[in-house]
Amino acid sequence: MVKQSNQTIASQLDKLNEKETAAVVSYISQILSARLSKQTDSQPNDDLIVFLSNKRENRRARQVVEWEKARRQNAQRTA
């Protein structure tokens, strides 16, 4: 389904002239820049939060969560 919608979008983009294509690219870049600014705004500014997040226990806990996520993805692939 995704490949089909991607092909449909690609075929529609091929039909656009240069001005319309530039408008689409501009719109996409605005969306991406807004997404990036939201991510940087959500960064913790509190020194205590930054300090605690860098503690060894928290780094290890994040690593365990990432490992568990990867294990689940591998289990789903093999199933």
N, C-alpha and C positions, 0 to 999 in steps of 0.2 A: 504494500500500500504506500509506503513511504517513497519507494523508488518511482512509483507511478506518479505521485504528486510532485516529486522533484522534477520528473521529466515534463510534466505539465507546466510547472513554473518556468523551467528552462525554455520550453517552446514559446511561452508567452513573452518572456524576456527577449527572445530572438525577434519578435514582431515589433518591438519598440524602436522608435527612432533615437537618435543620439541625445536629444534634449530630454526625452522621457527616461532614457536609461540613466542619464546623469541625475535626474530627479530621484529615481529609485535608489541609486548608490548613495546620494546625499541623505535620503531618509534612513537607510540602513546604518550609515555611519553615525547619524544622530542617535539612533536607538542604542547602538553599541557604546557610544560615549556616555550616554545617560546611565547605562548599566554599569560601566566602569566607575563613574562618579559615585553611584550608590554603594559600590563595594568599598571604595576608599573612605566614604563617609561613615560606614559602619565599623571602621577600625576602632578598637578601644583606645581612648585617650588617657585613661586612668593608669597611672604608673603602677599601682598595686595589681591591677588586672594583668598588665603586661608582665610584671615580675612573676606572678603566680603561674601564668600560662607558660612561662619558660622554665618552670621548675621541672626537675627530672621526673617526678611522678606523673605530672600532666602530659609530658612528652611521651612517656611510656604508655599511658592510657590512650592517647591519640593513635599511637602506633598499633596497639592491640585492636582498636576499632577498625583501622585500615586493613589489618590482616584479616579480621573477621569478615569484612566486606569483600575482600578478594577471595576468601575461601568460599563464601556463599555464591559468588559469581561463577567460580570454577565448578562448584557442585551443580549449579543450574546448567552449565554448558555440557557437562558430562551426562546429565539426566535426559 
